[in-house]
Amino acid sequence: MPTALVTGATSGIGTAIALALASAGYEVTAVGRNRDALAQIGAQPFITGLCLDLTDRERLHSAISGLDVDVLVNNAGIMPPLQNFCEAKPEDIDAAFAVNVTSAIELTRLVAPKMRRRGDGHIFFTGSIAGHSPFRNLAVYCATKAAIGGFAQALRLDLAESGIRVTEIVAGRVETGLYNAIVSREAREAMYAGGTAVQPRDVGAMVLAILGLPSSVDVSRFDILPVRQPTATEVSRKG
């Protein structure tokens, strides 16, 4: 049975990808920090929950060193407070880079060499349109996602000759819990009204579609946007 490791698997896109992979016959290790959510997703067939803070390098090495996976999905991420960069706190900046960038690179460093020795594997990174387009009050988040996008594309070149595929997931507005702590319920409802958001299961379906392509084909990046989000930074209100 093929194996997969999905980070940030306790909600939103991570949960959807973990469930999609399990339904497709993968034995999935779902990584997250919420024990209750991990217990719930771990109750699903072919999914094992792993409670882990990815920024704890020592624990990360200990937990991952024995795993040999066919598919790695670097999905864990946080959204720093929505504010002008001049008001940003150093600890929020550090946390955003630690989770969104450093932990993904470190986890990949642990997994990719095993894939290279085996000559097979697929690594996904959950990026964002915020890594490719500017957004007001999101300077730090944009910077972290731009870093992930650059890393993913360069990593693909490093690993291509070994037969390993690398894909950056560039999602537009997705209805997830990412904004729960920084955007009011009313604002979130307005954001998602009228079909202006991609659903996490849609991203999971795309991941399976890419994995189903011949091993000679690599989708280096895919953009998945709501139909009513005509541009990266705009959502149409018509209709």
TORGUDO-741483 format. One record per residue (C-alpha): residue in three letters; x, y negated, z. Coordinates in steps of 0.2 Angstrom, whole numbers, plus 5000, padded with zeros to 4 digits. Each point is the difference from the previous one (the first is absolute). Last residue first. Layout:
// TORGUDO-741483
ALAXYZ/...
//
This chain:
// TORGUDO-741483
GLY487548104953/LYS501549884998/ARG501149985016/SER501650064991/VAL501450045012/GLU501749924997/THR501850025004/ALA500450164989/THR498849954986/PRO498350074995/GLN499550065017/ARG498350054995/VAL500550174993/PRO500950035016/LEU501950034998/ILE501150154999/ASP501849964993/PHE501150154997/ARG501850015000/SER501450124995/VAL498850124992/ASP501250144997/VAL499850134986/SER501150154998/SER499250095015/PRO498450014990/LEU498649895007/GLY499050075015/LEU501049905013/ILE499449854991/ALA498150055001/LEU500250055018/VAL500749835004/MET498649914990/ALA498750105010/GLY500749955017/VAL500049814994/ASP498250024996/ARG499750085017/PRO500649845008/GLN498649904992/VAL500449864988/ALA499249835005/THR498949874991/GLY498550114999/GLY498749875005/ALA500749965017/TYR501750055006/MET500849845003/ALA498449935007/GLU499850145013/ARG501849975005/ALA499749825003/GLU498550045011/ARG501050135010/SER501449875003/VAL501750024992/ILE501650045010/ALA499850165010/ASN498850084987/TYR501049954985/LEU500950174997/GLY498450105004/THR499750044982/GLU498949944985/VAL501349984987/ARG500449844991/GLY501350034988/ALA501150155001/VAL501850024992/ILE500450185003/GLU501950024996/THR500450174993/VAL501750105001/ARG500350174991/ILE501450115003/GLY500850104986/SER501849985006/GLU500449884986/ALA498649895006/LEU500649985018/ASP501049844999/LEU498949924987/ARG498450045010/LEU500949925015/ALA500249844991/GLN498149994996/ALA499550055018/PHE501349885008/GLY499449854990/GLY498250035004/ILE500350035018/ALA501049835001/ALA498549924991/LYS498950075013/THR501049945015/ALA500149824992/CYS498249994996/TYR499650045019/VAL501249875005/ALA499349874989/LEU498250045003/ASN499349835005/ARG499649964981/PHE500250154989/PRO501350024986/SER500050144988/HIS501050164998/GLY500350065018/ALA498249935004/ILE499450124986/SER500450135013/GLY501250145004/THR499650175006/PHE501550104995/PHE499950184993/ILE501450134999/HIS499950154989/GLY501150165000/ASP501150114991/GLY501950044997/ARG500250105016/ARG501549915005/ARG499249834995/MET498450045010/LYS501150035015/PRO501049844998/ALA498349914998/VAL499350045017/LEU501149925013/ARG500449844990/THR498149994995/LEU499649995019/GLU501449865002/ILE499349904985/ALA498250015006/SER500549965018/THR501049854994/VAL498749924989/ASN498249995006/VAL500350055018/ALA501649915005/PHE499749864987/ALA498349965008/ALA500650025018/ASP501549884997/ILE498849874993/ASP498850025014/GLU501449995013/PRO500749844991/LYS498349915002/ALA499349924984/GLU499449825002/CYS501049934986/PHE499550154989/ASN498249935000/GLN498950135007/LEU499150174998/PRO500750105014/PRO501250154994/MET499250144991/ILE500650175004/GLY500650154990/ALA500150194999/ASN499850074982/ASN501750084996/VAL499250154991/LEU501350154999/VAL499650154989/ASP500950164999/VAL500550005018/ASP501450085010/LEU499849975018/GLY501350045013/SER500849835001/ILE498349915001/ALA499650005019/SER501749985006/HIS500549874988/LEU498449905003/ARG500250025019/GLU501849924999/ARG499449874987/ASP498649935011/THR499249894986/LEU499050144993/ASP499050025017/LEU499450184999/CYS498550105004/LEU500050144987/GLY498450074995/THR499950174990/ILE498850014985/PHE499650164990/PRO498250005005/GLN499449855010/ALA500249995019/GLY501649914997/ILE498949854994/GLN499149995016/ALA501550035012/LEU501049874990/ALA498649885003/ASP500050035018/ARG501949995001/ASN500249844991/ARG501849984995/GLY500050084983/VAL500850144989/ALA498950124991/THR501050164995/VAL499150084986/GLU500050184993/TYR499449964982/GLY498650094992/ALA499149864990/SER498849975015/ALA501549985011/LEU500749874988/ALA498449904999/LEU499850015019/ALA501749935003/ILE499849874986/ALA498349945008/THR500849995017/GLY501449904994/ILE498949884990/GLY498949955015/SER500450085017/THR501150125010/ALA501250054986/GLY501249855001/THR501350124994/VAL499650154989/LEU501250154998/ALA499650134987/THR500250194998/PRO499750124985/MET499350175005/
//
